[in-house]
Amino acid sequence: MKPIRLISGVVTVGFWTLMSRILGVLREVMILALIGPGPVMDAFVAAFRLPNMFRRFFAEGAFNASFVPLFSKRLESGDHPTEFATQALSGLAFILLILSALAMVFMPALVWATAGGFGSDERFDLTVEYGRIVFPYILLISLTALFSGVLNAAGRFAAAAAAPVFLNIFVCFSMALGAYLGGEVILWLIWAIPVAGIAQLALVWIAADRAGVKLRPSRPRWTPEMKRLVVIAIPAALAGGVMQINLLVGQQVASHFEKAVGWLYAADRLYQLPLGVVGIAVGIVLLPDLSRRLSAQDDAGAKHAFSRAGELSLALTIPAAVALVVIPLPVVTVLFERGATGPDDSAAIAAAVAIYGLGLPAFVLQKVLQPLFFAREDTKTPFRYAAWAMFVNAAIAIGLAPFIGWIAPAIATTVAGWTMVWMLGYGGRKLGDVARFDSQFRDRIWRVCLASCVMGGVLWITTLLLGPFFAVTGFRFLALAVLIGIGMVTYAVAGQLFGAFSMRELRGAFRRGG
């Protein structure tokens, strides 16, 4: 067996994901500046969330959990992996074409179901209009996810990780062009999305061809292999997309409060930066690696990969979470407060960012724990846990909203995230020693927490000292850069002193590639 190199894979995926998330933040900065919180932005957020929601079901949730392990094992054993992938491609395309056609017809019903608070004002018609333009993106991005799964299973991570960058490049360029030409920026934004989807699909399709996996659509066939894929994929569609479903519940609640949909969306995009770079990158690389190791009965290697993935994830995520909790307002003010976005908007977004920050380690741990089940083709267990987590999310979001207002969905998402982690960790015990973090992980995790707390204290003091500079337009970005730089240096030094990590070990891991 040729194992996937965990560290180098995570670095590759993490780098491209970081580029995508940075451009994503730029995208949100432009949206907030050129469009701003209000009816048009609320309508865009609700419309764009529809294809993204179904993408999590059909692509990132179902296919990463079902297709990748099955394809990885066929690739490892040489059991006609290309034929299997071709069948999956044809079946997925057929289903998504039907889904897209139905969505175009029943778009008003979809909008009512996901943003019922829009029903009495102009946002409803705008969301229906925008939704019909962007919904076909699901076909393009879901097929992109399938090709990405093929590439990831083969250990070719770069093209699949780079594909999301195209969306943000197209969107940012289109908005800038629309603003320059004096047109309606929102229409440039909306139409850029399906065009970007075509570019993303072309990139990974060509990369798969070059990797020797030549897939061409054919007539869909119902074979035992496809039946097995669907049986695994159905519960995985919920288990893998639980965060998106929780956000959807939050949107439904937030739609009853003015500007709340836009505030939560901006906060979500900000905490998604570390989540995407760390959690999603680790999950993408870990799933095919665990699948192939377990297929080869390499339990010791699987436990090592699982423990190092958890250690790396939390070593990067816990300090990021502390930063989001301690300094959300300076970050939000510098990034988002301009144009149509004012101080009151920044304060609201910052409050949501801090709450999401408390849940960030949980969201990342889910990406580490779920592959333990998915690699064994067990999606039913995470499905049950996801159902309970969704119940917790809905109960808190709906139950607290009348008392604390629009912030209830953020609290609900965070609590549901930790509920899901507890259930995954408790349920994982039945999987044996492979699903238990090793002694190195247990010895270092408390040191990571200690170093992060030191960093948090330094960030808080530095924010007080730099406070006047955040109020001066010409110095805001410099002040934020200095603040973040001091935090990173503090964490690196504290982590070394407390033994949270060793630079020598990290350099050695990079040289070995895993």
Residue pairs with C-beta under 8 A, 6 or more apart in sequence:
1 76
1 292
1 293
1 295
1 296
1 298
2 155
3 289
3 292
3 293
3 298
3 301
3 305
3 514
4 155
4 285
4 288
4 289
4 292
4 514
5 155
5 512
5 513
5 514
6 285
6 286
6 289
6 305
6 308
6 309
6 514
7 308
7 312
7 509
7 510
7 512
7 513
7 514
8 510
8 513
8 514
9 155
9 157
9 284
9 285
9 289
9 514
10 281
10 282
10 285
10 309
10 312
11 510
12 157
12 158
12 161
13 157
13 160
13 161
13 280
13 281
13 284
13 285
14 277
14 278
14 281
15 161
16 158
16 161
16 162
16 164
16 165
17 161
17 164
17 276
17 277
17 280
17 281
18 273
18 276
18 277
19 162
19 165
20 164
20 165
20 167
20 168
20 276
21 272
21 273
21 276
21 277
22 273
23 165
23 168
23 169
23 172
24 168
24 269
24 272
24 273
25 269
25 270
25 273
25 335
26 168
26 172
27 168
27 171
27 172
27 175
28 265
28 266
28 269
28 270
28 335
28 336
29 335
29 336
29 338
30 172
30 175
30 176
31 41
31 44
31 175
31 189
32 41
32 262
32 266
32 336
32 338
32 339
32 340
32 341
32 345
33 338
33 339
33 340
33 341
34 175
34 179
34 185
34 339
34 340
35 41
35 44
35 185
35 186
35 189
35 340
36 339
36 340
36 341
37 259
37 262
37 263
37 340
37 341
37 345
38 259
38 262
38 340
39 121
39 122
39 123
39 126
40 126
40 186
41 261
41 262
41 265
42 115
42 118
42 123
42 127
42 255
42 259
42 261
42 262
43 118
43 123
43 126
43 127
43 130
44 130
44 186
44 189
44 190
45 251
45 261
45 262
45 265
46 111
46 114
46 115
46 118
46 123
46 127
46 131
46 251
46 255
46 261
47 111
47 126
47 127
47 130
47 131
47 133
47 134
47 190
48 130
48 134
48 193
49 114
49 247
49 248
49 251
50 103
50 110
50 111
50 114
50 131
50 134
50 135
51 134
51 135
51 136
51 137
51 138
51 141
52 244
53 114
53 241
53 244
53 245
53 248
54 99
54 138
54 142
55 137
55 138
55 141
55 142
55 145
56 240
56 241
56 243
56 244
56 245
57 237
57 238
57 241
58 92
58 95
58 96
58 99
58 138
58 142
58 145
58 237
59 141
59 142
59 144
59 145
59 146
60 145
60 240
60 241
61 236
61 237
61 238
61 239
61 240
61 241
61 244
62 233
62 234
62 236
62 237
62 240
63 88
63 92
63 142
63 145
63 146
63 149
63 233
64 145
64 149
64 236
64 240
64 283
64 284
64 287
64 374
65 232
65 233
65 236
65 239
65 240
65 287
65 370
65 374
65 379
65 382
66 229
66 232
66 233
66 236
66 374
66 377
66 379
67 88
67 146
67 149
67 229
67 233
68 149
68 152
68 153
68 287
68 288
68 291
68 374
69 287
69 288
69 291
69 374
69 375
69 376
69 377
70 84
70 225
70 228
70 229
70 232
70 377
71 81
71 84
71 85
71 88
71 149
71 150
71 153
72 153
72 287
72 288
72 291
72 292
72 295
73 79
73 291
73 292
73 295
74 80
74 81
74 84
75 81
75 153
75 154
75 292
76 292
76 295
76 296
77 295
81 213
82 213
82 214
82 215
84 225
85 146
85 150
85 213
85 215
86 215
86 216
86 217
86 218
87 218
87 220
87 221
87 223
87 225
87 226
88 146
88 226
88 229
89 143
89 146
89 215
89 217
90 217
90 218
90 219
90 220
90 221
91 220
91 221
91 226
91 229
92 142
92 143
92 146
93 139
93 143
93 217
93 220
94 220
96 138
96 139
96 142
96 143
97 139
99 138
100 135
100 136
100 138
100 139
103 110
103 131
103 135
104 132
104 135
107 128
107 131
107 132
107 135
108 124
108 128
110 131
111 118
111 124
111 127
111 128
111 131
112 119
112 124
114 248
114 251
114 252
115 123
115 124
115 127
115 251
115 252
115 255
115 261
116 252
116 255
117 252
117 254
117 255
117 256
117 257
118 124
118 127
118 255
130 186
130 190
133 190
133 191
133 193
133 194
134 190
134 193
134 194
136 194
136 197
137 193
137 194
137 197
139 197
140 194
140 197
140 198
140 200
140 201
141 197
141 200
141 201
143 201
144 163
144 197
144 200
144 201
144 203
144 204
147 160
147 201
147 204
147 205
147 207
147 208
147 215
148 159
148 160
148 163
148 204
149 160
150 208
150 211
150 213
150 215
151 157
151 159
151 160
151 204
151 207
151 208
151 211
151 213
152 160
152 284
152 285
152 287
152 288
153 288
153 291
154 211
154 213
155 288
156 207
156 211
157 284
157 285
158 207
159 203
159 204
159 206
159 207
160 204
160 207
160 284
161 281
161 284
162 203
163 200
163 203
163 204
164 200
166 196
166 199
166 200
166 203
167 193
167 196
167 197
167 200
169 196
170 192
170 193
170 195
170 196
170 199
171 189
171 192
171 193
171 196
173 192
174 188
174 189
174 191
174 192
175 185
175 188
175 189
175 192
177 188
178 184
178 185
178 187
178 188
178 189
179 185
205 215
208 214
208 215
232 377
232 379
233 379
234 379
235 379
235 380
235 382
235 383
236 374
236 379
236 382
236 383
238 245
238 383
238 386
238 387
238 390
239 370
239 379
239 382
239 383
239 385
239 386
240 370
240 382
242 366
242 386
242 389
242 390
242 416
242 420
243 363
243 366
243 413
243 417
245 386
245 390
245 393
246 389
246 390
246 393
246 412
246 413
246 416
246 417
247 264
247 268
247 409
247 413
249 390
249 393
249 394
249 397
249 398
249 409
249 412
250 264
250 393
250 397
250 409
250 410
250 412
250 413
251 261
251 264
251 409
253 397
253 398
253 401
253 406
253 408
253 409
254 260
254 261
254 263
254 264
254 406
254 409
255 261
256 401
257 405
257 406
259 345
259 348
260 348
260 405
260 406
262 345
263 345
263 348
263 349
263 352
263 406
264 352
264 406
264 409
264 410
266 332
266 336
266 349
266 352
267 332
267 349
267 350
267 352
267 353
267 356
267 410
268 352
268 356
270 324
270 331
270 332
270 335
270 349
270 353
270 356
271 324
271 353
271 356
271 357
271 360
274 316
274 317
274 320
274 321
274 324
274 360
274 364
275 317
275 360
275 363
275 364
277 316
278 312
278 313
278 316
278 317
278 320
278 364
279 313
279 317
279 363
279 364
279 365
279 366
279 367
279 368
280 367
282 309
282 312
282 313
282 364
282 367
282 368
283 367
283 368
283 370
283 371
285 309
286 305
286 306
286 309
286 367
286 368
286 371
287 371
287 374
287 375
289 305
290 302
290 305
290 306
290 371
290 372
290 375
291 374
291 375
293 299
293 301
293 302
293 305
294 302
294 375
294 376
294 434
299 432
299 433
299 434
302 375
302 434
303 433
303 434
303 436
303 438
304 438
306 368
306 371
306 372
306 434
306 435
306 437
307 437
307 438
307 440
307 441
309 368
310 365
310 368
310 437
310 441
311 437
311 440
311 441
311 444
311 445
313 364
313 365
313 367
313 368
314 361
314 364
314 365
314 445
314 448
315 444
315 448
315 495
315 500
315 501
317 360
317 361
317 364
318 361
318 448
318 449
318 452
319 448
319 451
319 452
319 455
319 487
319 491
320 357
320 360
321 357
321 358
321 360
321 361
321 452
322 357
322 452
322 453
322 455
322 456
322 459
323 357
323 455
323 456
323 459
323 484
323 487
324 331
324 353
324 354
324 356
324 357
324 360
325 354
325 357
325 358
325 456
326 456
326 459
326 460
326 463
327 459
327 460
327 463
327 483
328 350
328 351
328 353
328 354
328 357
329 346
329 347
329 350
330 463
330 466
330 470
330 479
330 480
330 483
331 350
331 353
331 480
332 346
332 349
332 350
332 353
333 343
333 346
333 350
333 470
333 476
334 470
334 476
334 477
334 479
334 480
336 345
336 346
336 349
337 343
337 345
337 346
348 406
351 407
351 410
352 407
352 410
355 407
355 410
355 411
355 414
356 410
356 413
356 414
358 414
359 413
359 414
359 415
359 417
359 418
362 414
362 417
362 418
362 420
362 421
363 417
365 421
365 424
365 425
366 417
366 420
366 421
366 424
369 421
369 424
369 425
369 428
370 382
370 424
372 424
372 428
372 431
372 434
372 435
373 379
373 381
373 382
373 424
373 428
373 431
374 382
376 431
381 427
382 424
385 420
385 423
385 424
385 427
386 420
388 419
388 420
388 423
389 416
389 417
389 419
389 420
389 423
390 416
392 412
392 415
392 416
392 419
393 412
393 413
393 415
393 416
394 412
395 412
396 408
396 411
396 412
396 415
396 416
397 408
397 409
397 411
397 412
397 413
398 408
399 408
400 408
400 411
400 412
401 408
401 409
404 411
428 435
428 436
429 435
429 436
444 499
444 500
444 501
447 495
447 498
447 499
447 500
448 495
448 500
448 501
450 494
450 498
450 500
451 491
451 494
451 495
451 497
451 498
451 500
452 491
454 490
454 491
454 494
455 487
455 490
455 491
455 494
458 486
458 487
458 490
459 483
459 486
459 487
459 490
462 482
462 483
462 486
462 487
463 483
466 479
466 482
466 483
469 475
469 476
469 478
469 479
470 476
470 479
470 480
494 500
495 501
496 502
496 503
